[in-house]
Amino acid sequence: MGGVKAVVLARGLGTRMREPDPAAVLVETQAHAAAAGFKVLMPVGEATRGQPPRPFLDYVLGSLADAGFVETAVVIGPEHDAVCRRYEHDSVPRRISVSFVVQPEPLGTADAVLVTEAWAGDAPFVVVNGDNLYPVDVLRALRTCDHPAVAAFPRAELLATSNIPPERIAAFALLTADDAGYLARIVEKPAADAVAAAGANSLVGMNCWRFDARIFQACAVVPLSTRGERELPDAVNLAVQRGVRVKLVPAHGPVLDLSRRSDVVEVSARLGARAPDL
């Protein structure tokens, strides 16, 4: 198949989802998924046509299909047999092909992108988080863009439309553009004074990108962060320093985030009876 591919990052350990939260009222299947920490298989939404609620990854893949993608790779860990079993045997998508790429160790998002190099080949590709549901229009805009790009969300709009609390949004990467609308710098997990200085109209990134093969060179050599991981925003900064131009694509919410147990009820309520079409 040709065209722009999609990569879904789903390798995380789900540490925040595993944390107990007595205030989060989950049904048995949701509590089991939360305890396992594998967010993409969290059942969300309502039961429809006699079928149980669908895994969050169904909605992610359905949105990619709605945006015109036909090939996707899901980055997982070696222990994630359940997700492979679902999409390779139990519920095979008909609108979008799903491959799986194993990231042996959880060494960060840049490392997760790097392990997809052989799968992506020379094709351009979009990268999204497996625990975020982005608007189809945003995904389509990245697919149809003709160069590397990042979805740039207005901070105030995310606060108003998404299920993400202010303190979590305050940790999102700050995007700074040059006069031509290309990325000048990205600041991952900015300090509070930097967030305040940027203001409510600042643009933030939510790990929603379009890349070409040049990103792999940066991912391979980017230094480890203080967390001991290779971070994708750091790799993008390195690529920009090396001359890769990354366009800021205007993006509008809402974005649904499934990071913690407290997110499950609201995400389910927002999805309602919507049935993703894979």
C-alpha positions in Angstrom: 0.0 0.0 0.0 1.1 3.6 -0.6 0.5 6.9 1.0 1.0 8.2 4.5 1.2 5.6 7.3 0.2 6.0 10.9 2.1 4.9 14.1 0.3 4.5 17.4 2.5 4.6 20.5 1.1 2.1 23.0 4.2 0.8 24.7 3.8 2.7 28.0 3.8 0.9 31.3 0.5 2.5 32.4 2.0 3.6 35.7 -0.6 6.3 36.3 -3.5 4.1 35.3 -2.4 1.5 37.8 -2.5 3.9 40.7 -5.5 3.3 43.0 -8.2 5.9 43.0 -11.1 5.3 45.3 -13.1 8.1 43.7 -13.0 6.4 40.3 -15.9 4.1 40.0 -15.1 1.4 37.4 -16.9 -1.7 36.3 -15.2 -5.0 36.6 -13.7 -5.1 33.1 -12.4 -1.5 33.4 -10.9 -2.2 36.9 -9.1 -5.3 35.4 -7.7 -3.2 32.5 -6.6 -0.5 34.9 -4.8 -2.9 37.1 -3.0 -4.3 34.1 -2.0 -0.7 33.1 -2.6 -1.4 29.4 -4.8 1.6 28.6 -5.5 0.9 24.9 -7.6 -2.1 25.9 -9.7 -0.2 28.4 -13.4 -0.7 27.7 -15.1 2.7 27.1 -18.3 4.0 25.8 -21.7 2.3 26.0 -22.6 -1.2 25.0 -24.2 -1.1 21.5 -26.2 -3.7 19.6 -25.8 -6.2 22.4 -22.0 -5.8 22.2 -19.9 -4.8 25.3 -18.1 -1.4 25.4 -15.2 -1.3 22.9 -11.5 -0.9 23.8 -10.1 2.6 23.6 -7.8 1.5 20.7 -10.8 0.8 18.6 -11.7 4.5 18.7 -8.1 5.5 17.9 -7.9 3.2 14.9 -11.4 4.1 13.8 -10.5 7.8 13.8 -7.4 7.1 11.8 -9.5 5.2 9.3 -12.0 8.1 9.2 -9.1 10.4 8.4 -8.1 8.3 5.4 -5.3 6.2 6.7 -5.1 2.6 5.5 -1.9 1.4 7.2 -1.0 1.6 10.8 1.6 0.2 13.2 0.9 -0.1 16.9 4.1 0.0 19.1 3.7 -2.5 22.0 5.8 -4.3 24.5 6.7 -8.0 24.3 4.1 -8.8 27.0 1.2 -7.3 25.1 -0.2 -10.5 23.4 -3.8 -9.5 24.2 -3.8 -6.5 21.9 -2.3 -8.6 19.0 -4.8 -11.3 19.6 -7.7 -8.9 19.3 -6.8 -7.2 16.1 -5.2 -10.2 14.4 -7.8 -12.8 15.3 -10.8 -11.7 17.4 -11.7 -8.4 15.7 -9.8 -7.9 12.5 -10.3 -4.4 11.1 -11.6 -4.1 7.6 -10.9 -0.4 6.8 -7.3 -0.2 8.1 -4.5 -2.7 8.3 -2.9 -3.1 11.7 0.7 -4.2 12.2 2.5 -4.6 15.5 6.1 -3.4 16.2 7.6 -4.5 19.5 9.7 -2.0 21.5 11.7 -4.4 23.7 12.2 -2.0 26.6 10.3 1.2 27.6 13.1 3.6 26.6 10.9 6.5 25.7 8.9 7.9 22.8 11.8 8.6 20.5 12.9 5.0 20.9 9.4 3.9 20.2 9.4 5.8 16.9 12.9 4.4 16.1 11.7 0.8 16.3 9.2 1.5 13.5 11.9 2.4 11.0 11.9 -0.8 9.0 8.1 -0.9 8.9 7.8 2.8 7.8 10.5 2.5 5.2 10.7 5.7 3.1 7.0 6.6 3.5 5.9 9.6 5.5 4.0 8.8 8.6 1.9 10.3 11.4 2.6 9.5 15.1 -0.1 9.6 17.7 -0.4 8.5 21.3 -2.4 5.4 22.0 -4.1 7.0 25.0 -5.3 10.1 23.2 -8.3 10.4 20.9 -7.6 13.3 18.5 -10.2 14.9 16.2 -10.5 13.4 12.8 -10.0 16.8 11.2 -6.6 17.1 12.9 -5.5 13.7 11.8 -6.6 14.4 8.2 -4.8 17.7 8.1 -1.5 15.9 9.1 -2.1 13.2 6.5 -2.6 15.6 3.7 0.2 18.0 4.7 3.2 17.8 2.4 6.0 18.1 4.9 6.9 17.3 8.6 4.4 18.9 10.9 3.1 19.1 14.4 -0.5 19.6 15.5 -0.6 22.8 17.5 -3.5 23.1 20.0 -4.4 26.4 21.7 -4.0 25.8 25.4 -7.2 27.7 26.3 -9.3 25.6 23.8 -8.0 22.4 25.3 -8.9 23.6 28.7 -12.4 24.5 27.5 -13.2 21.4 25.4 -11.2 18.4 26.6 -11.5 16.2 29.6 -7.9 17.1 30.7 -7.5 19.0 33.9 -5.5 22.3 34.0 -2.5 20.9 35.9 -2.0 18.2 33.3 -2.3 20.6 30.4 0.2 22.8 32.1 2.8 20.0 31.6 2.2 19.8 27.9 5.0 20.8 25.5 5.1 24.5 24.6 5.5 25.1 20.8 7.2 28.2 19.5 7.0 29.1 15.9 9.2 31.2 13.7 7.9 34.0 11.5 7.1 31.6 8.7 5.0 29.3 10.9 7.6 26.5 11.4 8.7 25.1 14.7 11.5 27.1 16.3 11.5 25.2 19.6 9.5 22.7 21.6 9.8 22.8 25.4 8.7 19.5 27.0 7.2 19.7 30.5 7.8 23.5 30.8 8.3 25.2 34.2 5.4 27.0 35.7 6.9 30.4 35.0 7.3 29.5 31.3 3.7 28.5 31.1 2.5 31.7 32.8 4.7 33.8 30.5 3.3 32.0 27.4 -0.3 32.7 28.5 -3.6 31.2 27.7 -3.2 31.7 23.9 0.0 29.7 23.8 0.2 26.6 21.5 0.9 23.2 22.9 1.8 19.8 21.4 0.1 16.5 22.3 2.5 14.1 20.6 0.6 14.3 17.3 3.1 14.6 14.5 3.8 14.0 10.8 7.4 12.9 10.0 9.6 11.6 7.2 12.5 9.2 7.4 14.9 12.0 8.7 13.4 11.7 12.2 15.0 8.3 12.6 18.4 9.8 12.5 17.6 12.2 15.4 15.8 9.5 17.4 18.9 7.2 17.2 21.3 9.8 18.7 19.2 12.0 20.9 20.6 12.0 24.5 18.8 10.4 27.3 16.5 12.7 29.3 16.7 13.1 33.1 14.1 10.2 33.2 16.6 8.0 31.4 14.5 7.9 28.2 14.9 9.1 24.7 12.1 11.7 24.4 10.5 12.5 21.0 10.3 16.2 21.6 14.0 16.3 22.2 14.5 14.3 19.0 12.4 16.8 17.1 14.4 19.7 18.5 17.6 18.0 17.3 16.1 17.4 13.9 15.1 21.1 13.7 18.6 22.1 14.6 19.9 19.9 11.8 17.7 21.7 9.3 14.4 19.8 9.2 11.5 22.2 9.0 8.4 21.2 11.0 5.2 23.1 10.1 2.8 24.1 12.9 -0.6 22.8 11.8 -3.6 24.6 13.5 -5.4 22.0 15.6 -8.7 22.3 17.4 -10.1 20.0 20.1 -11.6 18.4 21.9 -8.9 15.7 22.6 -9.8 12.9 25.0 -7.1 11.7 27.3 -7.1 8.3 29.0 -4.1 8.5 31.4 -5.6 7.8 34.8 -8.5 5.9 36.3 -10.3 9.2 36.9 -10.5 9.7 33.1 -12.4 6.5 32.4 -15.9 7.6 33.4 -15.8 10.9 31.5 -14.2 9.4 28.4 -17.0 6.8 28.4 -19.7 9.4 28.9 -18.3 11.6 26.0 -18.1 8.6 23.6 -21.6 7.5 24.6 -23.1 5.1 22.0 -20.6 6.1 19.3 -19.4 2.9 17.6 -16.0 3.1 16.0 -15.8 1.7 12.4 -12.6 -0.2 11.8 
